[in-house]
Amino acid sequence: MDVPTVPCAQYRSGRRLLALKLQLEEDKDLEPARRAEIEAEVASLERELGLD
């Protein structure tokens, strides 16, 4: 059986993306500046992973 492989860096980026999205969903009291930082990192990770 062929198991698809994902490079470690790509896997880690994907996990980071999920964690950041979860943080944005759950933490409604984030400071606007921090929220903007997280959203920028999410956008960057999505571009890196080809999800944009």
Buried (B, 14 or more C-beta within 10 A) or exposed (E): EEEEEEEEEEEEBBEBBEEBBEBBEEEEEBEEEEBEEBBEEBEEBBEBEEEE
